[in-house]
Amino acid sequence: MCEALSADDNGKQKALLDRRVAMLTKLGQRGYAVSEELGGYRVGQFDTDADSDTDADSGTE
């Protein structure tokens, strides 16, 4: 044991984790899904060079 948390804090954090897992499991069973619209992104345009700037010519150099 690395003793980063006291035994009491460790138990509280495990209980909180269990509650989060239970919540996410129930949401998953209800069919909830995370999704985004692609309209705001530059789909299909990739900057293939190694520098961090964005090229005006879509990285075709």
Phi and psi in radians as a Rosetta constraint file:
Dihedral C 1 N 2 CA 2 C 2 CIRCULARHARMONIC -1.570 0.35
Dihedral N 2 CA 2 C 2 N 3 CIRCULARHARMONIC -0.143 0.35
Dihedral C 2 N 3 CA 3 C 3 CIRCULARHARMONIC 1.014 0.35
Dihedral N 3 CA 3 C 3 N 4 CIRCULARHARMONIC 0.590 0.35
Dihedral C 3 N 4 CA 4 C 4 CIRCULARHARMONIC -1.274 0.35
Dihedral N 4 CA 4 C 4 N 5 CIRCULARHARMONIC -0.508 0.35
Dihedral C 4 N 5 CA 5 C 5 CIRCULARHARMONIC -2.189 0.35
Dihedral N 5 CA 5 C 5 N 6 CIRCULARHARMONIC 2.656 0.35
Dihedral C 5 N 6 CA 6 C 6 CIRCULARHARMONIC -1.235 0.35
Dihedral N 6 CA 6 C 6 N 7 CIRCULARHARMONIC 2.855 0.35
Dihedral C 6 N 7 CA 7 C 7 CIRCULARHARMONIC -1.052 0.35
Dihedral N 7 CA 7 C 7 N 8 CIRCULARHARMONIC -0.654 0.35
Dihedral C 7 N 8 CA 8 C 8 CIRCULARHARMONIC -1.153 0.35
Dihedral N 8 CA 8 C 8 N 9 CIRCULARHARMONIC -0.837 0.35
Dihedral C 8 N 9 CA 9 C 9 CIRCULARHARMONIC -1.098 0.35
Dihedral N 9 CA 9 C 9 N 10 CIRCULARHARMONIC -0.676 0.35
Dihedral C 9 N 10 CA 10 C 10 CIRCULARHARMONIC -1.059 0.35
Dihedral N 10 CA 10 C 10 N 11 CIRCULARHARMONIC -0.778 0.35
Dihedral C 10 N 11 CA 11 C 11 CIRCULARHARMONIC -1.110 0.35
Dihedral N 11 CA 11 C 11 N 12 CIRCULARHARMONIC -0.734 0.35
Dihedral C 11 N 12 CA 12 C 12 CIRCULARHARMONIC -1.106 0.35
Dihedral N 12 CA 12 C 12 N 13 CIRCULARHARMONIC -0.736 0.35
Dihedral C 12 N 13 CA 13 C 13 CIRCULARHARMONIC -1.194 0.35
Dihedral N 13 CA 13 C 13 N 14 CIRCULARHARMONIC -0.647 0.35
Dihedral C 13 N 14 CA 14 C 14 CIRCULARHARMONIC -1.140 0.35
Dihedral N 14 CA 14 C 14 N 15 CIRCULARHARMONIC -0.692 0.35
Dihedral C 14 N 15 CA 15 C 15 CIRCULARHARMONIC -1.129 0.35
Dihedral N 15 CA 15 C 15 N 16 CIRCULARHARMONIC -0.709 0.35
Dihedral C 15 N 16 CA 16 C 16 CIRCULARHARMONIC -1.132 0.35
Dihedral N 16 CA 16 C 16 N 17 CIRCULARHARMONIC -0.714 0.35
Dihedral C 16 N 17 CA 17 C 17 CIRCULARHARMONIC -1.091 0.35
Dihedral N 17 CA 17 C 17 N 18 CIRCULARHARMONIC -0.737 0.35
Dihedral C 17 N 18 CA 18 C 18 CIRCULARHARMONIC -1.052 0.35
Dihedral N 18 CA 18 C 18 N 19 CIRCULARHARMONIC -0.716 0.35
Dihedral C 18 N 19 CA 19 C 19 CIRCULARHARMONIC -1.139 0.35
Dihedral N 19 CA 19 C 19 N 20 CIRCULARHARMONIC -0.703 0.35
Dihedral C 19 N 20 CA 20 C 20 CIRCULARHARMONIC -1.131 0.35
Dihedral N 20 CA 20 C 20 N 21 CIRCULARHARMONIC -0.758 0.35
Dihedral C 20 N 21 CA 21 C 21 CIRCULARHARMONIC -1.101 0.35
Dihedral N 21 CA 21 C 21 N 22 CIRCULARHARMONIC -0.737 0.35
Dihedral C 21 N 22 CA 22 C 22 CIRCULARHARMONIC -1.092 0.35
Dihedral N 22 CA 22 C 22 N 23 CIRCULARHARMONIC -0.748 0.35
Dihedral C 22 N 23 CA 23 C 23 CIRCULARHARMONIC -1.092 0.35
Dihedral N 23 CA 23 C 23 N 24 CIRCULARHARMONIC -0.823 0.35
Dihedral C 23 N 24 CA 24 C 24 CIRCULARHARMONIC -1.163 0.35
Dihedral N 24 CA 24 C 24 N 25 CIRCULARHARMONIC -0.625 0.35
Dihedral C 24 N 25 CA 25 C 25 CIRCULARHARMONIC -1.112 0.35
Dihedral N 25 CA 25 C 25 N 26 CIRCULARHARMONIC -0.775 0.35
Dihedral C 25 N 26 CA 26 C 26 CIRCULARHARMONIC -1.130 0.35
Dihedral N 26 CA 26 C 26 N 27 CIRCULARHARMONIC -0.713 0.35
Dihedral C 26 N 27 CA 27 C 27 CIRCULARHARMONIC -1.096 0.35
Dihedral N 27 CA 27 C 27 N 28 CIRCULARHARMONIC -0.693 0.35
Dihedral C 27 N 28 CA 28 C 28 CIRCULARHARMONIC -1.131 0.35
Dihedral N 28 CA 28 C 28 N 29 CIRCULARHARMONIC -0.629 0.35
Dihedral C 28 N 29 CA 29 C 29 CIRCULARHARMONIC -1.243 0.35
Dihedral N 29 CA 29 C 29 N 30 CIRCULARHARMONIC -0.402 0.35
Dihedral C 29 N 30 CA 30 C 30 CIRCULARHARMONIC -1.449 0.35
Dihedral N 30 CA 30 C 30 N 31 CIRCULARHARMONIC -0.130 0.35
Dihedral C 30 N 31 CA 31 C 31 CIRCULARHARMONIC 1.603 0.35
Dihedral N 31 CA 31 C 31 N 32 CIRCULARHARMONIC 0.225 0.35
Dihedral C 31 N 32 CA 32 C 32 CIRCULARHARMONIC -1.171 0.35
Dihedral N 32 CA 32 C 32 N 33 CIRCULARHARMONIC 2.517 0.35
Dihedral C 32 N 33 CA 33 C 33 CIRCULARHARMONIC -2.487 0.35
Dihedral N 33 CA 33 C 33 N 34 CIRCULARHARMONIC 2.622 0.35
Dihedral C 33 N 34 CA 34 C 34 CIRCULARHARMONIC -1.674 0.35
Dihedral N 34 CA 34 C 34 N 35 CIRCULARHARMONIC 2.290 0.35
Dihedral C 34 N 35 CA 35 C 35 CIRCULARHARMONIC -2.619 0.35
Dihedral N 35 CA 35 C 35 N 36 CIRCULARHARMONIC 2.830 0.35
Dihedral C 35 N 36 CA 36 C 36 CIRCULARHARMONIC -2.348 0.35
Dihedral N 36 CA 36 C 36 N 37 CIRCULARHARMONIC 2.695 0.35
Dihedral C 36 N 37 CA 37 C 37 CIRCULARHARMONIC -1.462 0.35
Dihedral N 37 CA 37 C 37 N 38 CIRCULARHARMONIC 2.437 0.35
Dihedral C 37 N 38 CA 38 C 38 CIRCULARHARMONIC -1.516 0.35
Dihedral N 38 CA 38 C 38 N 39 CIRCULARHARMONIC -0.098 0.35
Dihedral C 38 N 39 CA 39 C 39 CIRCULARHARMONIC -1.028 0.35
Dihedral N 39 CA 39 C 39 N 40 CIRCULARHARMONIC -0.545 0.35
Dihedral C 39 N 40 CA 40 C 40 CIRCULARHARMONIC -1.453 0.35
Dihedral N 40 CA 40 C 40 N 41 CIRCULARHARMONIC -0.101 0.35
Dihedral C 40 N 41 CA 41 C 41 CIRCULARHARMONIC -1.874 0.35
Dihedral N 41 CA 41 C 41 N 42 CIRCULARHARMONIC 2.737 0.35
Dihedral C 41 N 42 CA 42 C 42 CIRCULARHARMONIC -1.528 0.35
Dihedral N 42 CA 42 C 42 N 43 CIRCULARHARMONIC 1.360 0.35
Dihedral C 42 N 43 CA 43 C 43 CIRCULARHARMONIC -1.230 0.35
Dihedral N 43 CA 43 C 43 N 44 CIRCULARHARMONIC 2.277 0.35
Dihedral C 43 N 44 CA 44 C 44 CIRCULARHARMONIC 1.502 0.35
Dihedral N 44 CA 44 C 44 N 45 CIRCULARHARMONIC -0.006 0.35
Dihedral C 44 N 45 CA 45 C 45 CIRCULARHARMONIC -1.940 0.35
Dihedral N 45 CA 45 C 45 N 46 CIRCULARHARMONIC 2.058 0.35
Dihedral C 45 N 46 CA 46 C 46 CIRCULARHARMONIC -2.147 0.35
Dihedral N 46 CA 46 C 46 N 47 CIRCULARHARMONIC 2.403 0.35
Dihedral C 46 N 47 CA 47 C 47 CIRCULARHARMONIC -1.626 0.35
Dihedral N 47 CA 47 C 47 N 48 CIRCULARHARMONIC 1.797 0.35
Dihedral C 47 N 48 CA 48 C 48 CIRCULARHARMONIC -1.539 0.35
Dihedral N 48 CA 48 C 48 N 49 CIRCULARHARMONIC -0.124 0.35
Dihedral C 48 N 49 CA 49 C 49 CIRCULARHARMONIC -1.459 0.35
Dihedral N 49 CA 49 C 49 N 50 CIRCULARHARMONIC 2.879 0.35
Dihedral C 49 N 50 CA 50 C 50 CIRCULARHARMONIC -1.454 0.35
Dihedral N 50 CA 50 C 50 N 51 CIRCULARHARMONIC -0.223 0.35
Dihedral C 50 N 51 CA 51 C 51 CIRCULARHARMONIC -1.342 0.35
Dihedral N 51 CA 51 C 51 N 52 CIRCULARHARMONIC 2.911 0.35
Dihedral C 51 N 52 CA 52 C 52 CIRCULARHARMONIC -1.603 0.35
Dihedral N 52 CA 52 C 52 N 53 CIRCULARHARMONIC -0.016 0.35
Dihedral C 52 N 53 CA 53 C 53 CIRCULARHARMONIC -1.479 0.35
Dihedral N 53 CA 53 C 53 N 54 CIRCULARHARMONIC 2.819 0.35
Dihedral C 53 N 54 CA 54 C 54 CIRCULARHARMONIC -1.705 0.35
Dihedral N 54 CA 54 C 54 N 55 CIRCULARHARMONIC 2.251 0.35
Dihedral C 54 N 55 CA 55 C 55 CIRCULARHARMONIC -1.516 0.35
Dihedral N 55 CA 55 C 55 N 56 CIRCULARHARMONIC 2.510 0.35
Dihedral C 55 N 56 CA 56 C 56 CIRCULARHARMONIC -1.209 0.35
Dihedral N 56 CA 56 C 56 N 57 CIRCULARHARMONIC -0.422 0.35
Dihedral C 56 N 57 CA 57 C 57 CIRCULARHARMONIC -1.693 0.35
Dihedral N 57 CA 57 C 57 N 58 CIRCULARHARMONIC 0.399 0.35
Dihedral C 57 N 58 CA 58 C 58 CIRCULARHARMONIC 1.087 0.35
Dihedral N 58 CA 58 C 58 N 59 CIRCULARHARMONIC 0.425 0.35
Dihedral C 58 N 59 CA 59 C 59 CIRCULARHARMONIC 1.300 0.35
Dihedral N 59 CA 59 C 59 N 60 CIRCULARHARMONIC 0.591 0.35
Dihedral C 59 N 60 CA 60 C 60 CIRCULARHARMONIC -1.620 0.35
Dihedral N 60 CA 60 C 60 N 61 CIRCULARHARMONIC 0.162 0.35
